[in-house]
Structure formats: C-alpha cells, structure tokens
Amino acid sequence: MPSDPRAVLTRPAPEPDVSVAYGSHPDQIADLRRPAISKAPRPLVVVVHGGFWRAEYDRRHTGPLASALAALGYPVAQLEYRRTGQPGGGWPGTLTDVLAGVSALPRLAEAALPGLVAAAPPVLVGHSAGGHLALYAAAHAPGEVAGVLALAPVADLAEAYRLDLDGGAVAALLGGGPADLPERYATADPRSLVPPRPRTVVIHGTLDQHVPIDISRSYVAAARAAGGRIHLIELPDCEHFGLIGPDSSAWPEVTAALRSLHEDH
C-alpha cells in the first residue's frame, strides 16, 4: 500500500540549532540550521511554510526539508509568521510578517551562525501558501531576495478564491473576494505583481489535488510575457506534498533548482 504523502507534515526532524526573533510576537520567529558542510559563508535559504495561511499549520512540518537542505551545505532558516485564526494573522499581518522576516533574517542568521552565512540576500523556498508568500516578498522587496523557488505556489489568489481552495482560505487571508477588496488583491496577489524581478523557478506536480497546476501555468506564462526570468518545471506523477519530502521522487528536481538559484548570485 503506498504511503500517505501527507505523512511528511508530521514526520520528526532534528531540532534546529538556534531560533531568532525578528519581532515581538511569539510567531515572529525563525528556526536556524547550520550547514553540515561549510567551506565559506553562503547565502541563507529561507523556507516559507504552507498550510493555506492557517494557524493549525506551522513551520515545524518543514523540518525534514530544512534538515535535508542543511545536510547539503545550506544555512537554512524556517520562517514563522502570524496566520489566519490567530490575533494579528490574515490581512495585513501575515504579509507584513513575511516581509519583515525576509528582510531581517540574513543579518540575524549571520550573527547567530558566525562564519556560515554570507552578507547577501537570501534565496526563498516557499511551498503552497508559502510559495505565495515568497512570491509576494520578492515582488515587494526585490532587492532583498536573490531568488525564489516556489513549490506548488498559490500564485493566483483571485483564481484560488474562485476555486474556493481549502474552503475559503483566500477569503480568510484577505477578508473577502476580489470584487469586494480589489486593492488588497492588487497588493497581495502574485498574478497582479508580474513580472517577478528576482530569478524564479516554479515546480508543480501534475497530480496536485490541493493547488491545481493550471495556477502555476497561467502565472508563469503571464510573468514571462511581462519579461520575468522565470521557469516552470512540471513533474508528472507528483502530488502536492512530495515537493517537500526529502525521500520523494521529486526531491532531486527540488535540490537541482535550488542549486541553480543559489549559485546564480
């Protein structure tokens, strides 16, 4: 019997090496992992977790991914942020938290992991709703992001609202639909923010039942048409959670894409 792909969400991982706060709220925090192999300081990799922005999903489910990336030699930060269903989450706190964290983490990580983190913008790795947040951060603070690896991102909030993904998740994030809150969608929706200025790679499985691959296809097409440096990798026989599972068949594609982004700057 095939294993449950959602098992990665509860799989144990080694504890992080240290945690740092980028704000005063308990969820304005990130867990840092030191690289297993380090010949010289390297730019930070910031992992932005998914879970449709909801409070019940936190950064801990990206532990296996973050540990595996650290084993490959990357300094890694697992970014937490306030989420819908908790005070300060949703609009605009979830979005402003991610911007603040992405801006502060390279400096915080450099101090917490001396000699391991380069004084350079990070590469963002975001999965699902975290992919949306990574694309959002890159659009609003392009000088503070070296590249984005978006894994099955919710890259079109208006379409995700229309499809009612995860039972009203977008409405919970932004407070309503695009007809009622066009200014919020114009600010928060990656589809409205093309082209992304940092180099971007999107990876999406054709079997994804949580975020349809057509969302990535249309977003990447629009970003390319606007002149963005963006590439879409479609993985046949891959569903939503395999993209963050280090033991999945998708993992070599994920690490190859990250390597190309990390070595590009």
N, C-alpha and C positions, 0 to 999 in steps of 0.2 A: 504494500500500500504506500503511495507516495507521501512524503512528509508534508505537513501543513506549512505553506510558505509564510504564514503569519507567525510561526514559531520564533522567527528572528526578533520579534518585538519583545519577547520575554527571555531570550537567551542570556545567560550570565556572561559577564565580561570582567576582566581585571579592573580593579578600582583605578580611577585617574590618579595621576601623580600629585596634582595640586588643583585647587579651584580658586578662581579670582572673580571679584565682583566688579562690574562696570557701572553699577548704580546702587541705590539704597534699598530697592525692593528685593526680597529673597530670591525672586526668579530672574533678577538681572545679574546673572552669574554665568560662568563658563567653566567646564572641566578641561584641564590641560593634560596632555600625554606627551611625554618626551620621546623623541625618535630613538629607536633601538640602534640605528646605525647613524653616526654623525661625523662627517669629515670636516664640515664647515657649517656655519649658520645657514639655515634655509628658510624661505618664506613660510609663514604659518598657513596651515589648511584649516579653515573654519567650517565645521559641519553644522548645518542648519536642519534640525529635525522636522519631520512632518507630523501628521495626525490631524489634518484639516483644521489646524489652529486651535484645537480644543484642549481644555485643561487636563483631560484624562490621559493625554499623551505627552510625555516629557522627553528630555534629552537622553534619558538612560537607555532607551531602546536603540540608540545609535552606538552604544558601547562596543559591540562586536566590530562594526565598521571602523570606528575610530581606533580601536586597538590594532586592527589589521593594518591600517594606514601607518600608524606609528611603527609597527614592525617593519614596514617597508622603508622607514627612514624619514618620515614626515613629522614635524612638530604639529600637533593637532589640538584644536580647541572645539569642544562641543558646546555650542551656544544655546543658552536657555533664554526664554522671553515670556512675558505675560501673555496668557492665552484666553480665548473666549470661555466664559463660565467662571472667571475669577476677577476680582477687582483690578481695574486698570487694563484688562485684556480687551481684545477687539479693536475697534477704531477709537483713537489712533494708536493706543499704547503698544499693541503687538508690533506695528510697523515701526514706530519710533524706537522701540527697544532694539530691534534688529539693526537699525541704522547706527544707534549708539554703540552697540556691541561690536559691530564690524569695524567701526572707527577706533575704538579703544583697545581691542584685543591684541593687535600686534605689539603695542607698547607694553601692555600688561604681561603678555607672554614672554616678551624679551627680558623683562625684569624677573619673572618667576622661573624661567628656564635659561639662566645666563649662558651665553655662548652657543645656544642651539637655535635661536630664532633670529632671522635676518631682519634688519630695519627696512622693511619693504611691505607694500600692500599684500594682503592675503589672497589666496585662491579660495573661493566659496564652493562648497559641495552641499547642495540642498536637495532633499528628497520630498516629492509630493507637495504639500503645502510649504515645506521648507524650500523647495525649488522655486515656488512663487516668491518667497521672501528673499531668496538670494538674487533673483532677477530684479526684484524691486530695489534692493540695496544697490545693485550695480547701476541701475538707471538713475538713482537719486544721488549717489556718491561715487561716480565712475573713477575719480582719481584715487579712491581708497580701496579699490578692488582690482586685482591683477587679472582675474579670470573667473568664470563661473562654469561649474559642472552641474547642470540641472538634471536630476534623475526623476523622470515621470512628473514633471512640474505641472502645477495648476497654473498654466501660463496665460489663460484667458478667463478672467473672473466673470465677465458677463456671460460667456457661454457656460461656465460651470454653474452659475446661478440658474440659467435657463434649464440646464440638465438636472438641477437640484442635487448636485453631488453631495453625498453623505448627509442627505436630509436637511438641507438648509444651512450648510456650513458657511457658504459665502455670505448669505444674509446675516448670519450671526457675527461674522467678522466685520462687515461694513455697515450693518444696521438696516439693510434693506436691499432693494434691487436697483439696477442701473437706471430705470425710468424715474425712480424716486430720488436717487442720490448720484446724479451724473458726475458731480465734481469729485466725489470720493472714488468713483471708478476711474475717472481720468487720472487721478493721482496714484492709485494703488494697483491698477490692472496692467500687467506687463504688455498685454496686447495693445494698449494705448500708449506705451512708452518706447516703441521701437524707433530706431534700432538700438540694441544694447551697445554701449561703447567698448567695454572690456570684451576680450575674446570669450566666446561662449560655445560650449558643447552641450547638446541636449541628448540624453539617452532615454529611450522609451521602449517598453516591451509591447509587442503586438497583441498579447493576450491580456493586457491590463484591463481589469474589470472595475477599477476604482477611479482612475483618471484615463479616459479614452485617449488613445494615441492620436486621434484626429486633432486634439487640442494642441499637441506639440507640432504636428504637421502644419497646421494653419499659422501658428505663431512663428515658426521658423521661416516659413515662406514669406510672411509679412516682414520679418526682420531682415531677411536677405534682400527683399525688394527695396527696403529703405537704406540698404548699404551696410548692414551689420556684418561683422566677422563671426558667423555662427554656422554650426554644423549639426545636423541631426543624424544620430545613429539609431536605427531601428533594429530591435533584437527579436527575431522570431522565437516562438516557444518560451517567451519570458513574460511573467506576470508582474504585479506591482512591487512585491516585496523582495524578489530576487535581486533587485538592484542594490540593496543594502546588505545582502547576505554574503559574507566572505567565502562561504563554501558553495555558492551558486555558480551555475554555468555562465552567468552574466559578469561575474567579478573580474575576469581578465579584461573585458571591454571597459569596465569602470576604471580600473587602475591604469590602463593604457591611455585613456582620455585624460585622467588627472595628470599623468606624467607629461603629456604633451602640453597641457596648460601651465604646469608648474615650471617646466623648462623653457617656456616661451618668454620669460621675463628675467 
